[in-house]
Amino acid sequence: MPFGRRMSAVLTAVVFILVGSTPTARAVDQPISIAGFSFSPAVRTISVGDSVTWTNSDPLAHTVTSDTGIWNSGPLNQSGSFQRTFTQPGIFGYFCSIHSTMHGAILVGTQTYLPLVQR
């Protein structure tokens, strides 16, 4: 399955019900590891105002690139990191522009996300 359709399936497989989007009183930095040609965790739920830091543990370079072009880390070599603060609620898909099989999503806000199983 092509990358665009696969990421679209991931994002459409999530039902998102907004129940509020008040920023947290204390922002948190949430880590995501890049290892074994994958993002771990691949999907992370955070609060508005939190940051995410991706750190590359692989010996090859990777990127953290927004599906919509909002951000692009550029190549991250081994031990390199990239941080982004999320100030708006929503679902933010991303991928590695070097390795098209690597993808993930950040779910931002005080929402309830209900995954649907598609068969």
DSSP file (Angstrom, degrees, kcal/mol; ACC not computed):
  #  RESIDUE AA STRUCTURE BP1 BP2  ACC     N-H-->O    O-->H-N    N-H-->O    O-->H-N    TCO  KAPPA ALPHA  PHI   PSI    X-CA   Y-CA   Z-CA
    1    1 A M              0   0    0      0, 0.0     5,-0.1     0, 0.0     0, 0.0   0.000 360.0 360.0 360.0 130.0    0.0    0.0    0.0
    2    2 A P     >  -     0   0    0      0, 0.0     4,-2.3     0, 0.0     3,-0.2  -0.208 360.0-112.7 -59.4 152.6    1.5    3.4   -0.9
    3    3 A F  H  > S+     0   0    0      1,-0.2     4,-2.9     2,-0.2     5,-0.3   0.897 113.3  52.8 -54.8 -47.8    2.6    5.6    2.0
    4    4 A G  H  > S+     0   0    0      1,-0.2     4,-2.1     2,-0.2    -1,-0.2   0.896 112.4  44.4 -59.7 -42.2   -0.1    8.3    1.5
    5    5 A R  H  > S+     0   0    0      2,-0.2     4,-2.2    -3,-0.2    -1,-0.2   0.877 113.1  51.9 -69.5 -36.6   -2.9    5.8    1.5
    6    6 A R  H  X S+     0   0    0     -4,-2.3     4,-2.0     2,-0.2    -2,-0.2   0.931 112.4  44.6 -65.1 -45.5   -1.5    4.0    4.5
    7    7 A M  H  X S+     0   0    0     -4,-2.9     4,-2.4     1,-0.2    -1,-0.2   0.888 111.8  53.4 -67.2 -37.4   -1.2    7.2    6.5
    8    8 A S  H  X S+     0   0    0     -4,-2.1     4,-2.5    -5,-0.3    -1,-0.2   0.897 107.9  51.0 -61.8 -39.8   -4.6    8.2    5.4
    9    9 A A  H  X S+     0   0    0     -4,-2.2     4,-1.1     2,-0.2    -2,-0.2   0.895 109.0  51.2 -64.2 -39.6   -6.0    4.9    6.7
   10   10 A V  H  < S+     0   0    0     -4,-2.0     3,-0.3     1,-0.2    -2,-0.2   0.939 114.0  43.3 -62.1 -46.5   -4.2    5.4   10.0
   11   11 A L  H >< S+     0   0    0     -4,-2.4     3,-1.0     1,-0.2    -2,-0.2   0.854 114.6  48.4 -72.1 -33.7   -5.8    8.8   10.5
   12   12 A T  H 3< S+     0   0    0     -4,-2.5    -1,-0.2     1,-0.2    -2,-0.2   0.655  99.9  68.5 -79.8 -12.6   -9.2    7.8    9.3
   13   13 A A  T 3< S+     0   0    0     -4,-1.1   103,-2.9    -3,-0.3     2,-0.5   0.408  89.6  79.0 -82.0   3.6   -9.2    4.8   11.6
   14   14 A V  E <   -A  115   0A   0     -3,-1.0     2,-0.5   101,-0.2    99,-0.0  -0.954  67.7-155.3-115.9 123.5   -9.3    7.2   14.6
   15   15 A V  E     -A  114   0A   0     99,-2.3    99,-2.6    -2,-0.5     2,-0.5  -0.854  15.9-158.2 -94.2 130.7  -12.6    8.8   15.6
   16   16 A F  E     -A  113   0A   0     -2,-0.5     2,-0.6    97,-0.2    97,-0.2  -0.943  11.7-173.5-120.8 118.6  -11.9   12.0   17.5
   17   17 A I  E     -A  112   0A   0     95,-2.1    95,-1.8    -2,-0.5     2,-0.5  -0.948  19.5-140.7-114.4 114.8  -14.4   13.5   19.9
   18   18 A L  E     +A  111   0A   0     -2,-0.6    93,-0.2    93,-0.2     3,-0.1  -0.619  30.8 163.4 -79.4 124.3  -13.4   16.9   21.2
   19   19 A V        -     0   0    0     91,-0.6     2,-0.2     1,-0.5    -1,-0.1   0.246  68.2 -35.6-121.5  10.3  -14.3   17.4   24.9
   20   20 A G        -     0   0    0      1,-0.1    90,-0.6     0, 0.0    -1,-0.5  -0.613  39.7-149.5 146.5 155.1  -12.1   20.4   25.6
   21   21 A S        +     0   0    0     -2,-0.2    -1,-0.1    88,-0.2    90,-0.1  -0.102  36.1 150.2-145.1  41.8   -8.8   21.9   24.6
   22   22 A T        -     0   0    0     88,-0.1    26,-0.3     1,-0.1     3,-0.1  -0.624  51.6-111.2 -76.4 129.7   -7.6   23.9   27.6
   23   23 A P        -     0   0    0      0, 0.0    26,-0.2     0, 0.0    -1,-0.1  -0.240  37.6-102.3 -58.6 149.8   -3.8   24.0   27.8
   24   24 A T        -     0   0    0     24,-1.7     3,-0.2     1,-0.1    86,-0.0  -0.350  20.6-124.1 -70.5 155.2   -2.3   22.0   30.6
   25   25 A A  S    S+     0   0    0      1,-0.3     2,-0.4    -3,-0.1    -1,-0.1   0.816 102.5  32.3 -68.1 -30.1   -1.0   24.0   33.7
   26   26 A R  S    S-     0   0    0      2,-0.0    -1,-0.3     0, 0.0     2,-0.1  -0.953  84.6-136.7-134.4 113.9    2.4   22.4   33.3
   27   27 A A        -     0   0    0     -2,-0.4     2,-0.3    -3,-0.2    23,-0.2  -0.364  20.3-155.0 -69.0 147.5    3.8   21.5   29.8
   28   28 A V        -     0   0    0     19,-0.2    23,-2.6    -2,-0.1     2,-0.6  -0.924  13.9-130.8-124.5 146.9    5.6   18.2   29.5
   29   29 A D  E     -b   51   0B   0     -2,-0.3    23,-0.2    21,-0.2    56,-0.1  -0.896  24.1-159.4 -97.5 120.7    8.2   17.0   27.1
   30   30 A Q  E     -b   52   0B   0     21,-3.3    23,-2.3    -2,-0.6     2,-0.2  -0.882   9.7-140.2-103.2 122.8    7.2   13.6   25.6
   31   31 A P  E     -b   53   0B   0      0, 0.0     2,-0.4     0, 0.0    23,-0.2  -0.572  15.9-172.9 -85.7 145.3   10.0   11.5   24.1
   32   32 A I  E     -b   54   0B   0     21,-2.5    23,-2.1    -2,-0.2     2,-0.3  -0.992  16.2-143.9-131.7 128.3    9.7    9.4   20.9
   33   33 A S  E     -bC  55  40B   0      7,-2.7     7,-2.7    -2,-0.4     2,-0.7  -0.697   2.5-151.9 -91.6 140.5   12.6    7.1   20.0
   34   34 A I  E     +bC  56  39B   0     21,-2.8    23,-3.5    -2,-0.3    24,-0.7  -0.947  42.7 137.2-108.7 108.5   13.7    6.5   16.4
   35   35 A A  E >   + C   0  38B   0      3,-2.0     3,-0.6    -2,-0.7    -2,-0.0  -0.993  56.5  15.3-154.1 143.7   15.1    3.0   16.4
   36   36 A G  T 3  S-     0   0    0     -2,-0.3     3,-0.1     1,-0.2    -1,-0.1   0.841 127.7 -62.3  61.4  33.1   15.0   -0.1   14.2
   37   37 A F  T 3  S+     0   0    0      1,-0.2     2,-0.3    23,-0.1    -1,-0.2   0.877 117.8  93.5  57.7  41.7   13.5    2.1   11.3
   38   38 A S  E <  S-C   35   0B   0     -3,-0.6    -3,-2.0    64,-0.1     2,-0.4  -0.985  75.2-116.0-153.7 160.6   10.4    2.9   13.4
   39   39 A F  E     -C   34   0B   0     64,-0.4    -5,-0.2    -2,-0.3    64,-0.1  -0.849  38.0-127.3 -96.4 133.6    9.1    5.6   15.7
   40   40 A S  E    S+C   33   0B   0     -7,-2.7    -7,-2.7    -2,-0.4     2,-0.1  -0.953  98.4  21.5-135.2 115.8    8.3    4.3   19.2
   41   41 A P  S    S-     0   0    0      0, 0.0    -1,-0.3     0, 0.0     3,-0.1   0.556  82.2-161.8 -75.2 154.1    5.7    4.9   20.2
   42   42 A A  S    S+     0   0    0      1,-0.2    63,-2.5    -2,-0.1     2,-0.4   0.809  82.7  35.3 -72.8 -30.2    4.2    5.3   16.7
   43   43 A V  E    S-e  105   0C   0     61,-0.2     2,-0.4    -4,-0.1    -1,-0.2  -0.994  72.8-179.1-126.6 127.1    1.2    7.1   18.2
   44   44 A R  E     -e  106   0C   0     61,-2.0    63,-2.7    -2,-0.4     2,-0.5  -0.992  16.2-149.7-129.1 132.0    1.5    9.4   21.2
   45   45 A T  E     +e  107   0C   0     -2,-0.4     2,-0.3    61,-0.2    63,-0.2  -0.881  27.9 166.8-100.0 128.0   -1.3   11.3   22.9
   46   46 A I  E     -e  108   0C   0     61,-2.9    63,-2.0    -2,-0.5     2,-0.2  -0.826  33.5-104.7-133.3 170.8   -0.3   14.6   24.5
   47   47 A S    >   -     0   0    0     -2,-0.3     3,-2.2    61,-0.2    39,-0.2  -0.652  47.9 -86.9 -94.1 154.8   -1.9   17.7   26.0
   48   48 A V  T 3  S+     0   0    0    -26,-0.3   -24,-1.7     1,-0.3    39,-0.2  -0.401 118.8  29.9 -56.7 132.9   -2.0   21.1   24.3
   49   49 A G  T 3  S+     0   0    0     37,-3.6    -1,-0.3     1,-0.4    38,-0.1   0.172  92.9 122.3  98.0 -16.0    1.2   22.9   25.2
   50   50 A D    <   -     0   0    0     -3,-2.2    36,-2.7    36,-0.3    -1,-0.4  -0.360  52.9-137.9 -74.0 158.8    3.3   19.8   25.5
   51   51 A S  E     -bD  29  85B   0    -23,-2.6   -21,-3.3    34,-0.3     2,-0.4  -0.818   4.8-148.0-111.8 156.2    6.4   19.2   23.4
   52   52 A V  E     -bD  30  84B   0     32,-2.6    32,-2.1    -2,-0.3     2,-0.5  -0.993   7.7-162.7-122.3 133.4    7.6   16.0   21.7
   53   53 A T  E     -bD  31  83B   0    -23,-2.3   -21,-2.5    -2,-0.4     2,-0.4  -0.969   3.5-161.1-118.0 118.0   11.3   15.3   21.3
   54   54 A W  E     -bD  32  82B   0     28,-2.8    28,-2.1    -2,-0.5     2,-0.4  -0.827   8.2-167.7 -93.8 132.9   12.3   12.6   18.7
   55   55 A T  E     -bD  33  81B   0    -23,-2.1   -21,-2.8    -2,-0.4     2,-0.6  -0.990  15.8-135.8-126.2 128.1   15.8   11.1   19.2
   56   56 A N  E     +b   34   0B   0     24,-2.8    23,-3.4    -2,-0.4    24,-0.2  -0.719  27.7 168.1 -86.8 117.9   17.5    9.0   16.5
   57   57 A S        +     0   0    0    -23,-3.5   -22,-0.2    -2,-0.6    -1,-0.2   0.463  49.9  99.7-102.4  -6.3   19.2    5.9   17.9
   58   58 A D  S    S-     0   0    0    -24,-0.7    21,-0.1     2,-0.2     4,-0.1  -0.443  78.6-126.4 -78.6 154.8   19.7    4.3   14.4
   59   59 A P  S    S+     0   0    0      0, 0.0    19,-0.4     0, 0.0     2,-0.3   0.677  92.5  69.1 -73.8 -16.0   23.1    4.5   12.7
   60   60 A L  S    S-     0   0    0     17,-0.1    -2,-0.2     1,-0.1   -23,-0.1  -0.705  94.0 -99.6-101.3 155.2   21.4    6.0    9.6
   61   61 A A        -     0   0    0     -2,-0.3     2,-0.3    16,-0.1    16,-0.2  -0.385  40.3-179.9 -71.7 148.9   19.8    9.5    9.3
   62   62 A H  B     -I   76   0D   0     14,-1.5    14,-3.4    12,-0.1     2,-0.3  -0.913  14.6-141.0-137.7 164.6   16.0    9.9    9.6
   63   63 A T        -     0   0    0     -2,-0.3     2,-0.5    12,-0.2    36,-0.1  -0.865   8.9-142.7-121.6 163.9   13.7   12.9    9.4
   64   64 A V        +     0   0    0     10,-0.3     9,-1.9    -2,-0.3     2,-0.5  -0.936  35.2 174.2-121.9 102.6   10.5   13.8   11.3
   65   65 A T  E     -GF  72  95C   0     30,-2.9    30,-2.2    -2,-0.5     7,-0.2  -0.949  30.1-123.6-122.6 125.4    8.3   15.4    8.6
   66   66 A S  E >   - F   0  94C   0      5,-2.6     3,-1.1    -2,-0.5    28,-0.3  -0.362  16.0-131.9 -63.8 140.1    4.7   16.6    9.0
   67   67 A D  T 3  S+     0   0    0     26,-2.5    -1,-0.1     1,-0.2    27,-0.1   0.797 109.9  43.0 -59.8 -29.0    2.2   15.0    6.6
   68   68 A T  T 3  S-     0   0    0     25,-0.4    -1,-0.2     3,-0.0    26,-0.1   0.336 117.8-107.9-103.5   5.8    0.9   18.6    5.9
   69   69 A G  S <  S+     0   0    0     -3,-1.1    -2,-0.1     2,-0.2     3,-0.1   0.619  79.2 129.9  81.0  12.0    4.3   20.3    5.7
   70   70 A I  S    S+     0   0    0      1,-0.2     2,-0.3    -5,-0.0    -3,-0.0   0.879  78.2   4.3 -66.6 -37.4    3.9   22.1    9.1
   71   71 A W        -     0   0    0     13,-0.0    -5,-2.6     0, 0.0     2,-0.3  -0.975  54.0-173.2-145.7 158.7    7.4   21.0   10.1
   72   72 A N  B     -G   65   0C   0     -2,-0.3    -7,-0.2    -7,-0.2    -9,-0.0  -0.886  11.9-159.2-152.3 120.5   10.5   19.1    8.9
   73   73 A S        -     0   0    0     -9,-1.9    -8,-0.1    -2,-0.3    -1,-0.1   0.710  34.4-137.4 -71.0 -20.0   13.4   18.2   11.1
   74   74 A G        -     0   0    0    -10,-0.1   -10,-0.3     2,-0.1    -1,-0.1  -0.172  56.9 -26.0  73.5 174.7   15.8   17.8    8.3
   75   75 A P        -     0   0    0      0, 0.0     2,-0.6     0, 0.0   -12,-0.2  -0.354  61.9-158.1 -62.9 130.1   18.2   14.8    8.5
   76   76 A L  B     -I   62   0D   0    -14,-3.4   -14,-1.5    -2,-0.1     3,-0.1  -0.943   9.6-154.3-108.4 113.2   18.8   13.6   12.1
   77   77 A N    >   -     0   0    0     -2,-0.6     3,-2.8   -16,-0.2   -21,-0.3  -0.224  47.7 -54.1 -75.0 174.2   22.0   11.7   12.4
   78   78 A Q  T 3  S+     0   0    0    -19,-0.4   -21,-0.2     1,-0.3    -1,-0.2  -0.253 132.1  12.4 -52.6 134.2   22.6    9.1   15.1
   79   79 A S  T 3  S+     0   0    0    -23,-3.4    -1,-0.3     1,-0.3   -22,-0.1   0.349  98.8 133.1  73.5  -1.2   21.9   10.7   18.6
   80   80 A G    <   -     0   0    0     -3,-2.8   -24,-2.8   -24,-0.2     2,-0.3  -0.432  37.6-163.2 -74.4 153.2   20.4   13.7   16.9
   81   81 A S  E     -D   55   0B   0    -26,-0.2     2,-0.3    -2,-0.1   -26,-0.2  -0.934  14.8-160.9-137.9 161.8   17.1   15.1   18.2
   82   82 A F  E     -D   54   0B   0    -28,-2.1   -28,-2.8    -2,-0.3     2,-0.4  -0.995  10.1-161.9-142.2 134.8   14.2   17.3   17.1
   83   83 A Q  E     +D   53   0B   0     -2,-0.3     2,-0.4   -30,-0.2   -30,-0.2  -0.948   8.6 178.6-123.4 141.1   11.7   19.0   19.4
   84   84 A R  E     -D   52   0B   0    -32,-2.1   -32,-2.6    -2,-0.4     2,-0.4  -0.996  18.5-144.8-139.6 136.0    8.3   20.5   18.5
   85   85 A T  E     -D   51   0B   0     -2,-0.4     2,-0.7   -34,-0.3   -34,-0.3  -0.854  14.6-144.5 -98.5 133.4    5.7   22.1   20.9
   86   86 A F        +     0   0    0    -36,-2.7   -37,-3.6    -2,-0.4   -36,-0.3  -0.882  25.0 169.2-104.3 113.4    2.1   21.5   20.0
   87   87 A T        +     0   0    0     -2,-0.7    -1,-0.1   -39,-0.2   -39,-0.1   0.445  61.1  57.0-104.2  -3.7   -0.1   24.6   20.7
   88   88 A Q  S    S-     0   0    0     21,-0.0   -39,-0.1     2,-0.0     2,-0.1  -0.965  83.2-114.4-128.7 145.1   -3.3   23.5   19.0
   89   89 A P        +     0   0    0      0, 0.0     2,-0.3     0, 0.0    20,-0.2  -0.393  63.7  86.9 -71.8 156.0   -5.5   20.3   19.4
   90   90 A G  E    S- H   0 108C   0     18,-2.3    18,-3.3    -2,-0.1     2,-0.5  -0.889  77.1 -65.1 148.7-174.9   -5.7   17.9   16.6
   91   91 A I  E     - H   0 107C   0     -2,-0.3     2,-0.6    16,-0.2    16,-0.2  -0.954  41.6-168.8-111.3 122.4   -4.2   14.8   14.9
   92   92 A F  E     - H   0 106C   0     14,-3.0    14,-2.4    -2,-0.5     2,-0.2  -0.903   3.6-163.6-119.7 102.4   -0.7   15.4   13.4
   93   93 A G  E     + H   0 105C   0     -2,-0.6   -26,-2.5    12,-0.2   -25,-0.4  -0.519  13.7 175.3 -81.0 151.7    0.6   12.7   11.2
   94   94 A Y  E     -FH  66 104C   0     10,-2.5    10,-2.4   -28,-0.3     2,-0.3  -0.959   9.1-177.6-151.0 167.5    4.3   12.5   10.4
   95   95 A F  E     -FH  65 103C   0    -30,-2.2   -30,-2.9    -2,-0.3     2,-0.6  -0.938  36.7 -95.2-155.5 171.8    6.8   10.3    8.5
   96   96 A C        -     0   0    0      6,-1.7     6,-0.3     3,-0.5   -32,-0.1  -0.904  26.1-155.6 -96.6 120.4   10.5    9.9    7.7
   97   97 A S  S    S+     0   0    0     -2,-0.6     3,-0.2     1,-0.2    -1,-0.1   0.626  94.1  50.7 -73.6 -11.5   11.1   11.5    4.2
   98   98 A I  S    S+     0   0    0      1,-0.3     2,-0.5   -35,-0.1    -1,-0.2   0.814 118.8  34.0 -89.4 -36.7   14.2    9.2    3.8
   99   99 A H  S >  S-     0   0    0    -36,-0.1     3,-2.1     1,-0.1    -3,-0.5  -0.891  71.0-164.7-124.9  97.5   12.4    5.9    4.7
  100  100 A S  T 3  S+     0   0    0     -2,-0.5    -1,-0.1     1,-0.3    -3,-0.1   0.576  82.4  67.1 -66.3 -11.2    8.8    6.0    3.5
  101  101 A T  T 3  S+     0   0    0     -6,-0.1     2,-0.6     2,-0.0    -1,-0.3   0.598  82.9  89.3 -82.9  -9.5    7.7    3.0    5.6
  102  102 A M    <   +     0   0    0     -3,-2.1    -6,-1.7    -6,-0.3     2,-0.3  -0.780  54.3 144.7 -92.1 122.7    8.3    5.0    8.8
  103  103 A H  E     + H   0  95C   0     -2,-0.6   -64,-0.4    -8,-0.2     2,-0.3  -0.985  14.4 162.9-152.5 160.8    5.2    6.9   10.0
  104  104 A G  E     - H   0  94C   0    -10,-2.4   -10,-2.5    -2,-0.3     2,-0.3  -0.920  21.6-129.6-161.3-176.4    3.5    8.0   13.2
  105  105 A A  E     -eH  43  93C   0    -63,-2.5   -61,-2.0    -2,-0.3     2,-0.5  -0.996   3.6-147.6-150.4 144.6    0.9   10.4   14.7
  106  106 A I  E     -eH  44  92C   0    -14,-2.4   -14,-3.0    -2,-0.3     2,-0.6  -0.973  13.2-157.4-111.5 124.4    0.7   12.9   17.6
  107  107 A L  E     -eH  45  91C   0    -63,-2.7   -61,-2.9    -2,-0.5     2,-0.5  -0.915  18.3-165.8-103.7 115.0   -2.8   13.2   19.1
  108  108 A V  E     +eH  46  90C   0    -18,-3.3   -18,-2.3    -2,-0.6   -61,-0.2  -0.875  35.6  33.3-114.0 131.2   -3.0   16.6   20.8
  109  109 A G  S    S-     0   0    0    -63,-2.0     2,-1.6    -2,-0.5   -88,-0.2  -0.493  92.3 -64.4 125.9 171.4   -5.6   17.9   23.3
  110  110 A T  S    S+     0   0    0    -90,-0.6   -91,-0.6    -2,-0.2     2,-0.2  -0.525  88.8 127.3 -90.6  67.7   -7.9   16.8   26.0
  111  111 A Q  E     -A   18   0A   0     -2,-1.6     2,-0.5   -93,-0.2   -93,-0.2  -0.694  62.7-119.1-115.9 169.3   -9.9   14.7   23.7
  112  112 A T  E     -A   17   0A   0    -95,-1.8   -95,-2.1    -2,-0.2     2,-0.6  -0.967  25.3-161.1-108.2 125.1  -11.0   11.1   23.6
  113  113 A Y  E     -A   16   0A   0     -2,-0.5   -97,-0.2   -97,-0.2    -6,-0.0  -0.936   2.5-165.5-109.1 120.9   -9.7    9.2   20.7
  114  114 A L  E     -A   15   0A   0    -99,-2.6   -99,-2.3    -2,-0.6     2,-0.1  -0.904  12.7-144.4-109.2 108.1  -11.5    6.0   19.9
  115  115 A P  E     -A   14   0A   0      0, 0.0     2,-0.4     0, 0.0  -101,-0.2  -0.466  10.7-151.0 -72.7 143.2   -9.7    3.7   17.5
  116  116 A L        -     0   0    0   -103,-2.9     2,-0.6    -2,-0.1  -104,-0.0  -0.904  11.6-130.9-110.5 141.2  -11.8    1.7   15.0
  117  117 A V        -     0   0    0     -2,-0.4     2,-0.5     2,-0.0  -103,-0.0  -0.834  22.9-162.9 -92.3 120.1  -10.7   -1.6   13.7
  118  118 A Q              0   0    0     -2,-0.6  -105,-0.0     1,-0.1    -2,-0.0  -0.913 360.0 360.0-105.4 126.9  -11.0   -1.7    9.9
  119  119 A R              0   0    0     -2,-0.5    -1,-0.1     0, 0.0    -2,-0.0   0.322 360.0 360.0-121.3 360.0  -11.1   -5.1    8.2
